[in-house]
Amino acid sequence: MTNQTNTYSQQMAIRLKQIMNHLDLTVAGFAAFINRDASHIYGILNVSRDFSDALAEHIGKLTGIKGATIKNINTEIPASISKCESIVEFRKNNKANPEYFLNTKTDRSINAFVSDVLVESKFLEIPRYLSEIEEFVASKYDKSFVKDKLSKALRYAVSKQTLKSEKKPIKLRNGDFGKRMVDVYWKNPHK
């Protein structure tokens, strides 16, 4: 695969993730929604499989947008797809299956939130302090976690090699650095 093709495939994987996030679907839920195998979706997300025009057209028919719009990386995926008739119907028919929906999955498990949502965001592409991650999660996802739940979930993601971490001097509120060493976290580029 050439670098240009690989970069486009990576951008298409990001677009697929955006569509899934707009629809509030996990990989299993999205696969069921579009009537494809979950391994097919994982292949696109892992850039080991192409995001075909036919698949884009199929998703477009279900969500009410053109397949060409889905494949065009210069256009925004409209958040309004979350209100399309087919997804409303899918939610109603599958509400008993919490594994299909991001909101129910992440409400059940902070570890799932970290691995399925936080790690997939671009925020952790560079090392971040826990305080920065807490602020990001609060502003972007309107979530806050009790006591040290988030730091435990981040350490768990490090143990699963989803995230990496290292010790750095603590960042003080005024922007300076203190003497105490704390963990910073970032996405494992090899995952």
Summary of the structure (lengths in Angstrom):
residues: 191
radius of gyration: 18.3
end to end distance: 18.8
largest distance: 56.7
contacts: 522
relative contact order: 0.10
helix: 60%
strand: 13%
